[in-house]
Structure formats: C-alpha cells, structure tokens
C-alpha cells in the first residue's frame, strides 16, 4: 500500500508512510520469542515488551534481518524465525514461525519469492547461526507447511542470497555459484567459472549476489563478489571483470639514485 518497510536489526522492523506530509519511521511490534502469534487488538501492554537483545532478557524475534511484501501480506525474517503479517486497516496481525514449525534455521536473512504462475514459492535463506553452513527453507502454501533443503548444508556451504534466471535458481555462496533447475530447487550443482578472454579470473570464492541480465531467454549473470563485479554466462565463461582501483599516489624516497633532481645532489655532484 503506502508503506516502505525496513529491517533494522536492533531497531526491529519499521515502516514509513510516504504519503504523509511529515512521515516518520514507526516501530512495528512483532511477537516475542514465546509467542506464536500477535494480534494487534489483543496486545496486553502490561505483558508485551519490545526488547531486541539476547534472550532471556529480550527476544531474538525482535532482531529484524529481512522483509518482503506482497499485497496485504508482510513477511519479516528475524534471528528468531519468520513472521507472516496480515494487514488490515494499516494494522498488522502476525503469525510467528521458527524451527519448531519446520524451518531449517531461525536466522532468516533473506526472503525471496519464486513465481510459478499459479502459486509463489517463498524461499528463506535460513541460517542456523551466523556465518556457518545451513539448509534452505521454502513454502509453497503461504507458510502452512515448510520444506527444508539440506544438500548445501551437507556440503558445508553458506548461502548469502538466492536469485532466478529464466531456467535456474541461483545460490550465491562462500563456495561460488550453485545452480538448480527452476522447477527443482532440491538438487544443486556447482557452476565452474572460467577466465575471461584476457585470461583474468575472479580471485575469490565468495559470491554475494547474482542478477540475471540476459535477453531473449539467454542467461547471463551480473555477480557481486569480494573481487568486484563480474559478468558471466550460464556456461561459466567470464565475459568481463569490473574492479575498483585506487589511483596511484606519487612519492619518492631520499636518497634515490634513480631519481635525479636538486634535492638528490650534494653540491654539484650527481
């Protein structure tokens, strides 16, 4: 509708009504860790506490990582699972899911929709703990049931992001790119990356994102890494590497026998 949503880690999840004359960011209450739901008409202010610190004093579910909106549904991923919000008259009723409900991990750092036409598969980048191997999680029925994909966990891989091309699901990981067929998502294979025409290679295995930029159903990816941006084909051929270079700063060392000027002279000797 009229809101921009922002996950703000220790600031929780906030929204901003850009149609107001003087809009401000509002904190949205999410369920506490011990709550499987939170309905705005039933909030008891004597018992509800917004406290995004570690349990037992606070709630991991108040530490927001990711957000995705679809019409009148808002999904918020936290360090304590994922929350499905149903918007009614700008108020939100929440259902809280975590590993007890079938998620592969409670740290939901990414929520990515995959469109199948008749339904939307909602993928979760569901970490078990920060920067450690983990499974992926998805639902095909809006959170009624959850499916866990363990292949990348079993291979010791950390997934940072998921994206889609015309034919594939693409996982950006700390071991490079992993690919699955668009209609699958359970079996993944590594995409080996070759050098570009100048013999340059990508000097890292950490890939943080991959965006399909192909035309006419030809998959080409723009990928973000620790070594800059690269454009690659779905065959693994590097088309171009785009890096940032610091401008060299001129300097000289004294005395320098290879640099002749007045300060490198004693008398008239050179």
TIMARMAR-155298 format. One record per atom (N, C-alpha, C): residue in one letter; x, y, z. Coordinates in steps of 0.02 Angstrom, whole numbers, plus 50000, padded with zeros to 5 digits. Layout:
<nodes>
A;X;Y;Z $
...
</nodes>
This chain:
<nodes>
X;50042;49941;50000 $
X;50000;50000;50000 $
X;50044;50062;50000 $
X;50043;50100;50055 $
X;50078;50164;50055 $
X;50141;50163;50098 $
X;50166;50103;50114 $
X;50221;50098;50162 $
X;50284;50070;50131 $
X;50340;50095;50156 $
X;50406;50065;50145 $
X;50425;50031;50211 $
X;50448;49969;50206 $
X;50467;49931;50266 $
X;50543;49923;50268 $
X;50570;49924;50328 $
X;50643;49918;50336 $
X;50660;49873;50395 $
X;50700;49819;50384 $
X;50726;49781;50440 $
X;50787;49817;50468 $
X;50787;49828;50533 $
X;50837;49871;50563 $
X;50876;49837;50619 $
X;50882;49769;50616 $
X;50920;49731;50666 $
X;50896;49751;50736 $
X;50938;49783;50777 $
X;50919;49801;50845 $
X;50864;49852;50849 $
X;50847;49883;50792 $
X;50792;49931;50790 $
X;50727;49898;50771 $
X;50727;49832;50763 $
X;50666;49796;50744 $
X;50650;49807;50671 $
X;50587;49798;50654 $
X;50563;49813;50586 $
X;50521;49877;50590 $
X;50532;49921;50542 $
X;50499;49986;50543 $
X;50465;49999;50477 $
X;50416;50044;50478 $
X;50383;50063;50416 $
X;50376;50139;50412 $
X;50368;50162;50350 $
X;50370;50233;50335 $
X;50314;50247;50285 $
X;50265;50287;50304 $
X;50209;50303;50261 $
X;50227;50364;50219 $
X;50249;50351;50157 $
X;50275;50405;50115 $
X;50220;50451;50088 $
X;50156;50436;50102 $
X;50102;50480;50080 $
X;50087;50534;50132 $
X;50114;50528;50193 $
X;50103;50579;50244 $
X;50144;50641;50229 $
X;50121;50698;50253 $
X;50158;50760;50244 $
X;50223;50761;50283 $
X;50221;50735;50344 $
X;50281;50732;50386 $
X;50290;50661;50412 $
X;50308;50615;50369 $
X;50312;50545;50390 $
X;50371;50532;50436 $
X;50362;50482;50479 $
X;50415;50460;50523 $
X;50418;50384;50522 $
X;50475;50356;50537 $
X;50482;50283;50541 $
X;50449;50259;50605 $
X;50406;50209;50598 $
X;50370;50180;50655 $
X;50397;50110;50670 $
X;50407;50094;50733 $
X;50424;50026;50753 $
X;50361;49984;50752 $
X;50365;49925;50721 $
X;50307;49880;50718 $
X;50318;49824;50769 $
X;50271;49813;50815 $
X;50280;49758;50863 $
X;50274;49690;50830 $
X;50323;49647;50842 $
X;50322;49578;50820 $
X;50312;49533;50881 $
X;50291;49471;50870 $
X;50283;49425;50927 $
X;50348;49417;50965 $
X;50342;49410;51031 $
X;50400;49392;51071 $
X;50418;49319;51058 $
X;50477;49298;51080 $
X;50500;49230;51066 $
X;50451;49177;51090 $
X;50416;49191;51144 $
X;50371;49140;51172 $
X;50300;49145;51144 $
X;50291;49186;51091 $
X;50225;49194;51061 $
X;50225;49166;50990 $
X;50174;49126;50973 $
X;50167;49102;50905 $
X;50123;49147;50863 $
X;50096;49200;50893 $
X;50056;49248;50856 $
X;50052;49313;50897 $
X;50032;49366;50863 $
X;50021;49430;50897 $
X;49968;49468;50857 $
X;49909;49476;50887 $
X;49854;49511;50854 $
X;49847;49580;50886 $
X;49846;49631;50842 $
X;49852;49699;50868 $
X;49796;49718;50916 $
X;49736;49691;50908 $
X;49681;49708;50953 $
X;49688;49675;51022 $
X;49734;49625;51026 $
X;49739;49587;51088 $
X;49805;49599;51125 $
X;49844;49649;51103 $
X;49908;49662;51136 $
X;49896;49687;51207 $
X;49926;49653;51255 $
X;49922;49673;51325 $
X;49986;49711;51341 $
X;49980;49777;51348 $
X;50039;49819;51357 $
X;50072;49808;51425 $
X;50039;49774;51470 $
X;50071;49759;51535 $
X;50115;49697;51531 $
X;50107;49657;51477 $
X;50146;49596;51470 $
X;50189;49594;51408 $
X;50176;49639;51360 $
X;50214;49639;51299 $
X;50274;49687;51305 $
X;50333;49662;51285 $
X;50394;49703;51287 $
X;50430;49698;51220 $
X;50444;49756;51190 $
X;50488;49757;51132 $
X;50559;49763;51158 $
X;50599;49711;51147 $
X;50666;49709;51175 $
X;50712;49668;51130 $
X;50745;49700;51081 $
X;50787;49663;51033 $
X;50857;49648;51060 $
X;50861;49616;51117 $
X;50925;49593;51144 $
X;50920;49517;51152 $
X;50977;49487;51170 $
X;50978;49414;51176 $
X;50932;49390;51232 $
X;50900;49332;51220 $
X;50862;49301;51274 $
X;50910;49281;51331 $
X;50886;49274;51393 $
X;50815;49275;51412 $
X;50787;49345;51424 $
X;50830;49397;51422 $
X;50804;49464;51436 $
X;50761;49491;51379 $
X;50780;49475;51316 $
X;50745;49501;51259 $
X;50720;49445;51213 $
X;50706;49464;51151 $
X;50678;49417;51102 $
X;50719;49419;51038 $
X;50744;49361;51016 $
X;50777;49357;50952 $
X;50730;49376;50895 $
X;50666;49365;50904 $
X;50617;49380;50851 $
X;50607;49455;50842 $
X;50636;49496;50884 $
X;50633;49568;50875 $
X;50693;49595;50838 $
X;50741;49551;50820 $
X;50800;49572;50782 $
X;50787;49558;50708 $
X;50771;49610;50671 $
X;50746;49601;50603 $
X;50803;49601;50552 $
X;50801;49551;50507 $
X;50851;49544;50454 $
X;50824;49558;50384 $
X;50762;49539;50371 $
X;50738;49539;50302 $
X;50663;49553;50302 $
X;50639;49579;50245 $
X;50568;49595;50239 $
X;50547;49586;50166 $
X;50486;49561;50156 $
X;50457;49553;50090 $
X;50383;49566;50095 $
X;50356;49606;50048 $
X;50285;49621;50049 $
X;50252;49596;49985 $
X;50190;49574;49991 $
X;50151;49551;49935 $
X;50078;49568;49948 $
X;50056;49623;49917 $
X;49987;49647;49927 $
X;49976;49662;50001 $
X;49930;49627;50033 $
X;49915;49640;50104 $
X;49950;49592;50151 $
X;50004;49560;50127 $
X;50043;49515;50169 $
X;50114;49543;50176 $
X;50139;49544;50237 $
X;50207;49565;50251 $
X;50244;49508;50285 $
X;50302;49489;50258 $
X;50344;49438;50288 $
X;50405;49472;50317 $
X;50422;49455;50380 $
X;50481;49483;50413 $
X;50523;49426;50440 $
X;50586;49422;50417 $
X;50633;49373;50443 $
X;50675;49403;50498 $
X;50687;49365;50550 $
X;50724;49389;50609 $
X;50775;49336;50630 $
X;50808;49350;50687 $
X;50851;49300;50716 $
X;50812;49246;50753 $
X;50747;49253;50754 $
X;50704;49204;50789 $
X;50652;49173;50743 $
X;50665;49172;50677 $
X;50618;49141;50631 $
X;50590;49190;50581 $
X;50529;49177;50560 $
X;50496;49221;50511 $
X;50424;49234;50534 $
X;50399;49294;50517 $
X;50333;49315;50538 $
X;50292;49333;50477 $
X;50232;49307;50474 $
X;50184;49323;50420 $
X;50134;49373;50448 $
X;50134;49432;50418 $
X;50089;49485;50441 $
X;50032;49496;50392 $
X;49971;49497;50418 $
X;49912;49510;50379 $
X;49888;49581;50395 $
X;49889;49625;50344 $
X;49875;49696;50354 $
X;49800;49708;50348 $
X;49773;49742;50399 $
X;49702;49761;50399 $
X;49696;49832;50426 $
X;49674;49878;50382 $
X;49667;49948;50403 $
X;49732;49975;50433 $
X;49787;49958;50401 $
X;49855;49981;50421 $
X;49878;49951;50488 $
X;49840;49906;50517 $
X;49863;49868;50575 $
X;49881;49797;50551 $
X;49924;49764;50588 $
X;49951;49700;50565 $
X;49942;49646;50618 $
X;49913;49590;50598 $
X;49910;49530;50640 $
X;49966;49483;50617 $
X;50003;49454;50665 $
X;50063;49415;50649 $
X;50056;49342;50668 $
X;50083;49299;50627 $
X;50093;49228;50643 $
X;50168;49216;50642 $
X;50195;49185;50693 $
X;50266;49176;50702 $
X;50286;49103;50690 $
X;50334;49092;50644 $
X;50360;49025;50629 $
X;50434;49022;50647 $
X;50456;48963;50673 $
X;50527;48952;50685 $
X;50542;48878;50672 $
X;50599;48855;50697 $
X;50618;48785;50683 $
X;50568;48735;50712 $
X;50532;48755;50763 $
X;50480;48710;50790 $
X;50424;48698;50740 $
X;50417;48745;50692 $
X;50365;48738;50641 $
X;50392;48709;50575 $
X;50458;48692;50574 $
X;50486;48661;50515 $
X;50537;48700;50477 $
X;50556;48761;50500 $
X;50609;48798;50467 $
X;50676;48763;50475 $
X;50720;48773;50425 $
X;50786;48743;50429 $
X;50832;48779;50477 $
X;50819;48842;50490 $
X;50859;48882;50536 $
X;50820;48944;50555 $
X;50835;48972;50613 $
X;50796;49028;50639 $
X;50821;49096;50615 $
X;50884;49101;50590 $
X;50911;49165;50568 $
X;50891;49175;50495 $
X;50835;49208;50483 $
X;50809;49215;50415 $
X;50836;49281;50386 $
X;50892;49276;50350 $
X;50924;49336;50324 $
X;50900;49355;50255 $
X;50860;49312;50223 $
X;50835;49328;50157 $
X;50767;49295;50145 $
X;50721;49332;50112 $
X;50655;49307;50094 $
X;50647;49321;50020 $
X;50645;49269;49978 $
X;50647;49278;49906 $
X;50589;49241;49873 $
X;50545;49276;49837 $
X;50488;49243;49804 $
X;50509;49215;49736 $
X;50482;49156;49720 $
X;50492;49124;49654 $
X;50423;49113;49624 $
X;50411;49145;49567 $
X;50345;49144;49536 $
X;50336;49083;49491 $
X;50286;49043;49504 $
X;50269;48987;49462 $
X;50204;48998;49424 $
X;50180;49059;49424 $
X;50118;49074;49388 $
X;50057;49061;49430 $
X;50043;48999;49445 $
X;49983;48982;49484 $
X;49995;48988;49559 $
X;50058;48991;49580 $
X;50073;48999;49650 $
X;50143;49029;49656 $
X;50160;49053;49716 $
X;50226;49081;49730 $
X;50261;49038;49782 $
X;50320;49016;49765 $
X;50362;48981;49814 $
X;50403;49034;49851 $
X;50400;49034;49917 $
X;50437;49082;49957 $
X;50497;49048;49988 $
X;50557;49069;49965 $
X;50620;49041;49989 $
X;50645;49081;50049 $
X;50674;49046;50096 $
X;50707;49078;50153 $
X;50781;49059;50153 $
X;50825;49109;50158 $
X;50895;49095;50173 $
X;50898;49088;50249 $
X;50894;49026;50272 $
X;50881;49012;50344 $
X;50945;48987;50377 $
X;50984;49034;50404 $
X;51045;49016;50440 $
X;51029;48983;50507 $
X;51071;48935;50526 $
X;51066;48906;50593 $
X;51100;48951;50644 $
X;51157;48979;50625 $
X;51193;49028;50664 $
X;51233;49070;50615 $
X;51257;49129;50636 $
X;51291;49173;50588 $
X;51352;49140;50555 $
X;51357;49147;50489 $
X;51415;49126;50450 $
X;51435;49054;50462 $
X;51386;49010;50462 $
X;51400;48938;50466 $
X;51356;48902;50415 $
X;51376;48843;50392 $
X;51335;48807;50343 $
X;51264;48796;50368 $
X;51217;48793;50322 $
X;51147;48791;50341 $
X;51105;48764;50284 $
X;51044;48742;50298 $
X;50998;48722;50245 $
X;50961;48782;50216 $
X;50922;48770;50165 $
X;50874;48819;50139 $
X;50804;48795;50158 $
X;50757;48843;50160 $
X;50688;48827;50177 $
X;50642;48860;50126 $
X;50587;48825;50109 $
X;50537;48858;50066 $
X;50468;48833;50083 $
X;50418;48874;50065 $
X;50348;48855;50072 $
X;50312;48869;50006 $
X;50268;48824;49988 $
X;50227;48832;49928 $
X;50155;48851;49944 $
X;50139;48855;50009 $
X;50069;48866;50028 $
X;50062;48921;50080 $
X;50106;48972;50075 $
X;50098;49029;50119 $
X;50114;49017;50192 $
X;50156;48967;50206 $
X;50177;48954;50275 $
X;50140;48899;50310 $
X;50091;48868;50278 $
X;50056;48813;50310 $
X;50104;48754;50321 $
X;50147;48741;50272 $
X;50198;48689;50278 $
X;50264;48717;50253 $
X;50318;48690;50280 $
X;50385;48713;50262 $
X;50427;48653;50239 $
X;50468;48664;50189 $
X;50512;48613;50162 $
X;50585;48634;50171 $
X;50626;48587;50191 $
X;50697;48602;50204 $
X;50741;48565;50154 $
X;50788;48602;50123 $
X;50835;48575;50075 $
X;50904;48573;50109 $
X;50932;48513;50117 $
X;50992;48505;50158 $
X;51056;48493;50118 $
X;51053;48489;50052 $
X;51113;48471;50013 $
X;51170;48520;50026 $
X;51158;48585;50024 $
X;51212;48634;50033 $
X;51238;48633;50105 $
X;51195;48620;50154 $
X;51218;48611;50222 $
X;51265;48552;50227 $
X;51247;48496;50196 $
X;51289;48436;50199 $
X;51356;48447;50165 $
X;51360;48494;50119 $
X;51423;48510;50084 $
X;51463;48564;50120 $
X;51437;48588;50177 $
X;51474;48638;50215 $
X;51473;48708;50184 $
X;51417;48726;50154 $
X;51412;48788;50115 $
X;51367;48838;50149 $
X;51387;48902;50146 $
X;51347;48958;50171 $
X;51316;48993;50111 $
X;51250;49001;50111 $
X;51215;49037;50058 $
X;51202;49109;50082 $
X;51221;49157;50039 $
X;51209;49227;50054 $
X;51146;49254;50021 $
X;51130;49227;49962 $
X;51073;49253;49926 $
X;51048;49203;49875 $
X;50985;49208;49857 $
X;50956;49169;49803 $
X;50929;49216;49750 $
X;50933;49196;49687 $
X;50904;49235;49633 $
X;50882;49187;49579 $
X;50852;49214;49525 $
X;50822;49172;49475 $
X;50837;49199;49405 $
X;50849;49153;49359 $
X;50852;49170;49289 $
X;50793;49135;49255 $
X;50792;49135;49189 $
X;50735;49105;49154 $
X;50731;49030;49165 $
X;50788;48998;49179 $
X;50788;48925;49184 $
X;50815;48898;49250 $
X;50840;48941;49293 $
X;50877;48916;49351 $
X;50861;48954;49414 $
X;50873;48920;49470 $
X;50880;48952;49535 $
X;50954;48956;49550 $
X;50977;49014;49573 $
X;51049;49026;49581 $
X;51063;49043;49654 $
X;51108;49006;49684 $
X;51129;49018;49753 $
X;51198;49050;49752 $
X;51203;49109;49782 $
X;51268;49142;49790 $
X;51296;49122;49858 $
X;51355;49091;49858 $
X;51380;49058;49918 $
X;51454;49075;49931 $
X;51479;49050;49987 $
X;51550;49058;50002 $
X;51593;49008;49964 $
X;51562;48965;49923 $
X;51598;48918;49881 $
X;51581;48929;49807 $
X;51564;48991;49789 $
X;51547;49006;49720 $
X;51473;49002;49707 $
X;51455;48994;49643 $
X;51385;48990;49624 $
X;51362;48918;49620 $
X;51302;48905;49648 $
X;51270;48840;49642 $
X;51204;48850;49606 $
X;51188;48803;49562 $
X;51131;48810;49516 $
X;51084;48751;49526 $
X;51019;48766;49522 $
X;50968;48714;49521 $
X;50919;48730;49465 $
X;50889;48679;49436 $
X;50838;48692;49385 $
X;50780;48731;49415 $
X;50749;48773;49376 $
X;50697;48818;49401 $
X;50640;48780;49434 $
X;50623;48722;49409 $
X;50567;48684;49436 $
X;50588;48635;49491 $
X;50652;48637;49510 $
X;50677;48589;49559 $
X;50690;48624;49626 $
X;50752;48645;49637 $
X;50769;48678;49700 $
X;50794;48632;49754 $
X;50794;48566;49741 $
X;50818;48518;49790 $
X;50887;48491;49773 $
X;50903;48485;49708 $
X;50969;48462;49687 $
X;51007;48521;49658 $
X;51069;48531;49684 $
X;51110;48587;49664 $
X;51177;48563;49636 $
X;51203;48598;49586 $
X;51270;48582;49560 $
X;51310;48646;49553 $
X;51376;48638;49560 $
X;51422;48695;49559 $
X;51431;48719;49487 $
X;51432;48785;49478 $
X;51446;48814;49412 $
X;51519;48836;49410 $
X;51563;48798;49377 $
X;51633;48817;49373 $
X;51641;48880;49330 $
X;51682;48927;49353 $
X;51691;48991;49319 $
X;51759;48990;49283 $
X;51759;49005;49219 $
X;51820;49007;49179 $
X;51847;49079;49175 $
X;51908;49086;49150 $
X;51938;49152;49141 $
X;51904;49189;49083 $
X;51913;49256;49083 $
X;51887;49294;49027 $
X;51936;49291;48969 $
X;51921;49328;48915 $
X;51962;49323;48854 $
X;52032;49349;48865 $
X;52042;49390;48917 $
X;52109;49417;48932 $
X;52146;49373;48982 $
X;52117;49317;49000 $
X;52149;49273;49048 $
X;52138;49291;49120 $
X;52097;49343;49134 $
X;52084;49363;49203 $
X;52032;49317;49234 $
X;52041;49304;49298 $
X;51994;49262;49335 $
X;51966;49300;49394 $
X;51912;49273;49423 $
X;51884;49301;49484 $
X;51924;49274;49542 $
X;51953;49318;49582 $
X;52002;49298;49633 $
X;51970;49287;49701 $
X;51912;49255;49702 $
X;51879;49239;49766 $
X;51828;49185;49753 $
X;51809;49150;49805 $
X;51754;49101;49801 $
X;51691;49128;49833 $
X;51694;49188;49865 $
X;51636;49216;49898 $
X;51595;49257;49849 $
X;51534;49232;49833 $
X;51489;49266;49789 $
X;51428;49287;49830 $
X;51413;49352;49830 $
X;51361;49377;49874 $
X;51293;49386;49839 $
X;51294;49397;49774 $
X;51230;49405;49739 $
X;51241;49390;49665 $
X;51187;49372;49631 $
X;51190;49359;49559 $
X;51123;49381;49529 $
X;51126;49423;49478 $
X;51066;49450;49447 $
X;51066;49431;49374 $
X;51011;49404;49350 $
X;51005;49386;49280 $
X;50996;49449;49238 $
X;51040;49458;49188 $
X;51035;49516;49144 $
X;51030;49494;49071 $
X;51012;49430;49061 $
X;51009;49403;48993 $
X;50947;49428;48956 $
X;50951;49424;48892 $
X;50895;49441;48848 $
X;50877;49382;48805 $
X;50814;49379;48784 $
X;50791;49326;48739 $
X;50803;49256;48768 $
X;50789;49250;48834 $
X;50795;49185;48868 $
X;50867;49159;48873 $
X;50916;49202;48858 $
X;50986;49182;48865 $
X;51010;49206;48934 $
X;51032;49159;48975 $
X;51050;49177;49044 $
X;51121;49206;49046 $
X;51126;49267;49068 $
X;51189;49299;49083 $
X;51182;49330;49152 $
X;51235;49326;49192 $
X;51230;49347;49262 $
X;51278;49404;49277 $
X;51254;49452;49314 $
X;51297;49502;49345 $
X;51305;49481;49418 $
X;51366;49466;49437 $
X;51378;49439;49504 $
X;51421;49486;49545 $
X;51404;49490;49610 $
X;51443;49531;49657 $
X;51484;49487;49702 $
X;51549;49502;49706 $
X;51596;49461;49744 $
X;51641;49506;49787 $
X;51686;49474;49824 $
X;51737;49512;49860 $
X;51789;49541;49812 $
X;51787;49519;49749 $
X;51836;49541;49699 $
X;51802;49585;49646 $
X;51750;49620;49665 $
X;51716;49665;49619 $
X;51657;49633;49585 $
X;51635;49664;49531 $
X;51579;49639;49490 $
X;51606;49599;49431 $
X;51569;49548;49412 $
X;51587;49510;49353 $
X;51524;49494;49314 $
X;51531;49489;49248 $
X;51477;49466;49205 $
X;51497;49398;49178 $
X;51455;49348;49190 $
X;51471;49281;49167 $
X;51411;49251;49130 $
X;51425;49203;49088 $
X;51372;49166;49054 $
X;51352;49107;49098 $
X;51295;49078;49083 $
X;51273;49020;49121 $
X;51315;48958;49104 $
X;51358;48964;49055 $
X;51406;48911;49042 $
X;51467;48917;49085 $
X;51471;48971;49125 $
X;51528;48982;49169 $
X;51583;49025;49139 $
X;51574;49049;49078 $
X;51625;49091;49047 $
X;51622;49162;49074 $
X;51679;49187;49098 $
X;51682;49256;49121 $
X;51686;49302;49061 $
X;51638;49347;49055 $
X;51636;49394;48999 $
X;51674;49457;49015 $
X;51668;49480;49077 $
X;51703;49541;49097 $
X;51711;49543;49172 $
X;51767;49570;49195 $
X;51779;49583;49266 $
X;51782;49658;49276 $
X;51746;49683;49326 $
X;51742;49755;49338 $
X;51766;49768;49409 $
X;51823;49801;49415 $
X;51853;49811;49481 $
X;51865;49885;49494 $
X;51874;49901;49557 $
X;51892;49968;49578 $
X;51966;49970;49592 $
X;52000;50020;49565 $
X;52072;50027;49577 $
X;52085;50095;49609 $
X;52127;50095;49661 $
X;52149;50157;49691 $
X;52196;50193;49643 $
X;52189;50260;49637 $
X;52235;50299;49597 $
X;52303;50299;49630 $
X;52356;50282;49594 $
X;52423;50282;49625 $
X;52441;50352;49651 $
X;52475;50354;49708 $
X;52497;50417;49737 $
X;52572;50422;49725 $
X;52593;50477;49692 $
X;52664;50486;49678 $
X;52703;50497;49743 $
X;52762;50466;49745 $
X;52805;50476;49803 $
X;52877;50465;49781 $
X;52922;50487;49822 $
X;52993;50474;49809 $
X;53027;50459;49876 $
X;53082;50422;49871 $
X;53120;50404;49930 $
X;53188;50439;49926 $
X;53211;50465;49982 $
X;53275;50501;49984 $
X;53325;50462;50026 $
X;53388;50455;50004 $
X;53412;50471;49936 $
X;53392;50415;49887 $
X;53380;50434;49825 $
X;53359;50386;49774 $
X;53405;50394;49714 $
X;53449;50346;49701 $
X;53497;50354;49645 $
X;53464;50353;49577 $
X;53402;50333;49574 $
X;53367;50331;49509 $
X;53323;50392;49497 $
X;53323;50439;49544 $
X;53280;50498;49537 $
X;53325;50559;49546 $
X;53340;50594;49491 $
X;53390;50648;49492 $
X;53353;50715;49492 $
X;53362;50752;49545 $
X;53340;50822;49548 $
X;53381;50858;49599 $
X;53362;50921;49615 $
X;53407;50961;49657 $
X;53413;50933;49728 $
X;53361;50901;49755 $
X;53368;50878;49824 $
X;53406;50813;49829 $
X;53424;50783;49771 $
X;53463;50722;49772 $
X;53535;50737;49751 $
X;53558;50798;49764 $
X;53625;50819;49746 $
X;53661;50844;49808 $
X;53726;50833;49810 $
X;53769;50862;49861 $
X;53818;50907;49824 $
X;53810;50972;49834 $
X;53850;51018;49794 $
X;53829;51012;49721 $
X;53881;51000;49677 $
X;53867;50990;49607 $
X;53871;50917;49587 $
X;53878;50873;49637 $
X;53883;50802;49622 $
X;53814;50774;49609 $
X;53813;50726;49564 $
X;53751;50692;49549 $
X;53758;50618;49566 $
</nodes>
